């Protein structure tokens, strides 16, 4: 009786042996803290590297690859190359340079001997100023005053404000650059008021008013 019970217990323990249930396959458990090998991922479109690589090569890369590019892009690229070829070292390295300001607009102007060509921010002046005759007159007045309308090419970098303010800032910048050509130009330019910095700016809005001075409609009752 005791012998049979002992043999049955031995069989039960052998059935519960761990060696018979452990798999021989070499599988590892998933762990969220286990370091995974890093693989090279493609550039995302919104990453700075992808944006820089895409913007720097367009439209030059598109032209070389034979893709369709608009005439405006081609003209802008050609004008940019033209300006860089005419201004070695950039705007700051030139001799005949003048800075004009009006409202919030700032314009850096460079004069070079030429045929009267105007280039603003690597675009033709008439296109940049939307063909507005008043704004075009602003930028040509200093040269017309001295009779140099077809003697100099004008290259401009303008920023801030609107087109009207930029046009008047360009006029002041051209007048100041002409002073570096000759000191004798001061008298005719000053007589026309082209050397005066117009300090007028938009008056700030006041509390309780609709604008700087416009008040709500008064109602007595």
C-alpha positions in Angstrom: 0.0 0.0 0.0 2.7 2.4 1.0 4.8 1.4 -2.0 2.0 2.1 -4.5 1.4 5.6 -3.0 5.1 6.4 -3.1 5.3 5.4 -6.8 2.2 7.5 -7.6 3.8 10.5 -5.9 6.9 10.0 -8.0 5.0 10.0 -11.2 3.1 13.2 -10.2 6.3 15.1 -9.4 7.9 14.0 -12.7 4.8 15.3 -14.6 5.3 18.7 -12.9 8.9 18.9 -13.9 9.8 22.3 -15.5 12.3 20.7 -17.9 9.5 19.1 -19.9 7.5 22.3 -20.4 10.3 24.8 -21.3 10.4 25.4 -25.0 13.7 24.9 -26.8 13.2 27.9 -29.1 15.3 31.0 -28.4 12.5 33.6 -27.9 13.0 36.8 -25.9 10.2 38.6 -24.1 9.3 42.1 -25.2 10.4 44.9 -22.9 9.5 48.5 -23.5 12.8 49.6 -21.9 14.9 47.5 -24.3 17.0 49.8 -26.6 16.2 49.2 -30.3 18.7 49.7 -33.1 18.3 53.1 -34.7 17.7 53.1 -38.5 18.1 55.9 -40.9 14.7 57.4 -41.4 13.8 59.6 -44.5 13.5 63.3 -44.0 10.2 64.6 -43.0 8.7 67.4 -45.1 8.4 69.8 -42.2 11.9 69.3 -40.9 14.3 72.3 -41.3 16.7 70.2 -43.4 14.1 69.2 -45.9 12.7 72.7 -46.2 16.2 74.1 -46.7 17.1 71.5 -49.3 13.8 72.1 -51.2 13.8 75.9 -51.2 17.5 76.3 -52.0 17.3 74.2 -55.2 14.0 75.7 -56.6 13.6 76.9 -59.2 17.2 76.3 -60.3 17.0 72.6 -59.8 13.7 72.5 -61.6 15.2 74.3 -64.6 18.1 71.8 -64.7 15.8 68.8 -64.5 13.5 70.1 -67.2 10.5 70.6 -65.0 7.9 73.3 -65.8 8.8 76.7 -64.2 6.8 79.9 -64.6 8.3 82.9 -66.4 8.2 84.9 -63.2 10.4 82.5 -61.3 12.9 82.4 -64.2 13.0 86.2 -64.3 13.5 86.5 -60.6 16.4 84.0 -60.7 18.0 85.9 -63.6 17.6 89.2 -61.9 19.1 87.9 -58.7 22.1 86.6 -60.6 22.4 89.9 -62.4 22.3 92.0 -59.2 25.0 89.7 -57.6 27.2 90.0 -60.6 26.9 93.9 -60.5 27.4 94.1 -56.8 30.4 91.9 -55.8 30.6 91.6 -52.0 26.9 92.6 -51.5 25.2 95.9 -50.7 27.4 96.8 -47.8 30.6 96.6 -49.9 29.5 99.3 -52.3 30.7 102.9 -52.3 27.6 104.8 -53.5 25.1 103.6 -50.9 22.3 105.4 -49.1 19.7 104.5 -46.5 16.2 105.9 -46.5 13.4 105.6 -44.0 9.7 106.4 -44.1 7.1 105.3 -41.5 8.1 101.6 -40.9 9.9 101.1 -44.2 13.7 100.9 -44.6 15.4 101.0 -48.0 19.1 100.5 -48.7 20.0 101.9 -52.1 23.1 101.4 -54.2 23.9 103.5 -57.3 26.1 102.2 -60.2 26.8 103.7 -63.6 24.3 102.3 -66.1 21.2 103.1 -68.2 18.6 103.9 -65.6 17.5 100.4 -64.5 15.6 100.1 -61.2 15.7 96.7 -59.3 13.9 96.4 -56.0 14.3 93.2 -54.0 15.5 91.4 -57.1 12.4 92.4 -59.1 11.8 95.1 -61.7 10.6 98.3 -60.0 7.5 98.7 -62.1 6.4 95.1 -61.2 7.3 95.5 -57.6 5.4 98.8 -57.2 2.4 97.4 -59.1 2.7 99.9 -61.9 1.5 102.8 -59.6 2.5 106.0 -61.3 2.8 108.0 -58.1 5.2 105.5 -56.4 7.2 105.3 -59.6 7.5 109.0 -59.6 8.7 109.0 -56.0 11.7 106.8 -56.8 12.6 108.7 -60.0 12.4 112.3 -58.7 16.0 112.5 -57.3 17.6 111.4 -60.5 15.3 113.6 -62.6 16.2 116.6 -60.5 19.8 116.3 -61.4 19.3 115.0 -64.9 20.8 111.5 -64.2 17.7 109.5 -65.1 19.7 107.5 -67.7 23.1 107.6 -66.0 22.8 105.3 -63.1 21.3 101.9 -62.3 19.6 101.7 -58.9 19.6 98.5 -56.8 17.4 98.5 -53.7 16.8 96.3 -50.7 13.5 97.3 -49.1 11.7 95.9 -46.0 9.0 96.9 -43.6 5.9 99.1 -44.1 3.9 99.2 -47.3 4.7 100.0 -50.9 4.0 103.7 -50.4 6.3 104.0 -47.5 9.0 102.0 -49.3 8.8 104.2 -52.4 9.4 107.3 -50.3 12.2 105.6 -48.4 13.8 104.7 -51.7 13.6 108.3 -52.8 15.4 109.5 -49.7 18.0 106.7 -50.1 18.7 107.7 -53.7 19.1 111.4 -52.7 21.6 110.5 -49.9 23.5 108.2 -52.3 23.8 111.1 -54.8 25.4 113.2 -52.2 28.3 110.8 -52.2 28.7 111.3 -56.0 29.3 115.0 -55.5 28.8 117.5 -52.7 27.4 120.0 -55.3 24.2 118.0 -55.5 23.1 119.0 -52.1 21.7 122.4 -53.1 19.3 121.3 -55.8 18.2 118.2 -53.8 17.6 120.2 -50.7 15.7 122.8 -52.7 13.2 120.1 -53.8 13.0 118.8 -50.2 14.4 115.4 -51.1 16.9 115.3 -48.3 14.4 115.8 -45.5 13.5 112.7 -43.5 9.7 112.7 -43.2 9.2 111.9 -39.5 5.4 111.5 -39.6 4.1 108.2 -38.5 0.6 106.8 -37.6 -0.6 108.2 -34.3 -1.4 105.5 -31.8 -5.0 104.5 -30.9 -6.3 106.0 -27.6 -8.3 104.1 -25.0 -12.0 104.8 -25.3 -11.7 106.0 -28.8 -12.2 104.1 -32.1 -8.9 105.4 -33.6 -6.3 107.9 -32.7 -8.9 110.7 -32.4 -12.1 109.3 -33.7 -14.6 109.0 -30.8 -17.9 107.0 -30.6 -21.0 108.9 -31.6 -22.3 111.1 -28.8 -25.9 110.5 -27.8 -27.5 113.0 -25.4 -30.4 110.8 -24.5 
